Structure formats: C-alpha cells, structure tokens
C-alpha cells in the first residue's frame, strides 16, 4: 500500500504492514522536490522504488497544484525512462 505521510514529508510503500520502500520529499507549496528514494536492503531488486516513485508522481499529478523537482538520481532516472510524465517537472 502506498501512503503519503505529509507530517513526515514522505511516501511509504508497505505490504502486510512491512515497510518496503520510502520516497522523501520537500514541499514548498509550488514544487515537490523528490529528494531520496530508499528501499529496505532485504527487498532491493524487486522494483519497489519504481512503484513508490510512480505512485508519488501519480498522486502529485492528481492533486494538480505542484510541479516536481527530481533531486534524487533514482527519480531523475525514472523520469528519463518515462518521458510521457515530463510535463510534471519543474522547468529550471
């Protein structure tokens, strides 16, 4: 289950109550800087980071009031692999 934990400035991905992956962010009211994707070491290689990033991008797009700054290298690579979502990126 993907959850946005606004108080902790992160998205979490869990399965059966077990934490799999986390995506930290900083929200300044206009842009959400996605700063760090992390998967618990024992769950790495299962695609969970991609799931949490895709879910966060979908959530941000659905809210419709923020741009995304891909600060984390993994998030930047995810956007490179999904150019159809580039319209959400903050233009520098």
N, C-alpha and C positions, 0 to 999 in steps of 0.2 A: 504494500500500500504506500502510495506517495502522499506525503503530508507537507504542507508549508507551515513551518513553525516561525511565525512572524516575530515572536518575542526573542527567539534565538537567532534570527536572520539566517535561516537555513531551510532547505528542503531535505527531508529524510525519506529513504526507501526502506521499508521493513517487510518481513514475511513472517507470519505467525509470531509477531511481537519481537522478532530478532532484527536488529539493525544491520542492514546490508551496505548502504551507501549514503553519503551526505554531500550536499552541494551548498556551500556557504555563499552568502551574498551581502552586498551593501546597497541599501535603497535610499537614494537622496530625494525621492519624490518625483523625479523625472526619469531617472535611469536606474536600472538594477545592474550593478556590477557583479557578475558571477565570478567569485574570487578563488574558489578552491573546490574541486571535486575529489572525493576520497571514498574508496571502497575498503571495507574491513579486509585485512590481508587474507584471511581464510576464504573469502568469497571473490577474490580477484580473478579475472579471466572469464567471468560469467556474463559480462555485458551489463552489469548493474549500474555502472557510471553512466553509460549511454542512456539507460532507462530513466535515471534521475534527471539528467540534463534535458532529455526530450520532454519529460513531464513538466519540468520547470518552465521550459520555453513555451509549452502549450498553455500553462497557467498564466504566464505573463502576457501572452498573446490574447487570451480570453479576457483578461482584465482590461486590456486595450489602452492603458494610460501610462505605459512605461516603455522605454527603449532598453536594449540590452547592451552592456559593455562586457565583452568576452575577455576578462582579465586572465583567467586560468587558461593555461596552454591546452588542457583537455577540451575545454569549452570552445576555444578557438578552432581546434581540430574538428570538433563536432560540427561547427558551422561551415567549415570548409567542405565537409562531407555532405552537408545539407544546404546547398546554396539557395534552395527554394524558401528558406527561412531567413535569408539575409536582410529582408525588409525590416526585421525587428532590431537590427543592430544600430547602435548609435553611430552617427556619422561624425567623424573627427575632422 
